[in-house]
Amino acid sequence: MLMREAKALELADRGRVVRDGDSWLVFSLNGPEKYRVTLAPLYCSCPDFERRHEDCKHTLAARITS
């Protein structure tokens, strides 16, 4: 399992993913940050997604929760 997938599972298991209308709010495990996620079109406000334009742990966590 990749690190992003493991962290996504932890975010989902710990209830850090909250539906917010047509999007999701994913709260950090270790800090005050929160990221807005949409699944269609795929988007996350985190630096990892903005750099790679691919699934990050936050988008994966939202998929697990949905």
C-alpha positions in Angstrom: 0.0 0.0 0.0 1.3 3.4 -0.9 1.8 6.1 1.8 -1.0 8.3 0.3 -3.5 5.4 0.4 -2.5 4.6 4.0 -3.0 8.2 5.1 -6.3 8.4 3.2 -7.6 5.4 5.1 -6.5 6.9 8.4 -8.2 10.2 7.5 -11.4 8.4 6.7 -11.3 6.0 9.7 -10.7 8.9 12.1 -13.7 10.9 10.7 -11.6 13.7 9.3 -13.7 13.8 6.0 -16.9 15.8 6.1 -19.4 16.3 3.3 -20.0 20.0 2.5 -22.6 20.4 -0.2 -21.1 19.3 -3.5 -17.6 19.0 -2.0 -15.8 17.6 1.0 -13.7 19.2 3.7 -10.8 17.0 4.7 -9.1 18.0 8.0 -5.5 17.5 8.8 -4.6 14.8 11.3 -1.8 16.8 12.9 -2.6 20.5 12.4 -5.3 23.1 11.8 -5.3 22.8 8.0 -8.3 21.7 6.1 -8.6 21.1 2.3 -11.6 21.4 0.0 -12.1 18.4 -2.3 -14.3 17.8 -5.2 -14.5 14.4 -7.0 -16.0 15.6 -10.3 -14.1 17.4 -11.5 -11.2 16.1 -9.4 -9.7 18.9 -7.3 -8.1 19.4 -3.9 -6.7 22.7 -2.5 -3.6 21.0 -1.0 -0.1 21.6 -2.4 0.4 18.0 -3.4 -2.6 18.0 -5.7 -1.8 21.5 -7.1 1.7 20.2 -8.0 0.8 16.8 -9.4 -2.9 17.2 -10.6 -3.5 13.5 -9.5 -5.1 11.9 -6.5 -3.7 13.0 -3.2 -4.5 11.5 0.2 -7.4 14.0 0.6 -9.1 13.0 -2.7 -8.6 9.3 -1.9 -10.1 9.9 1.6 -13.1 11.6 0.1 -13.6 8.6 -2.3 -13.4 6.2 0.6 -16.0 8.1 2.6 -18.4 8.7 -0.3 
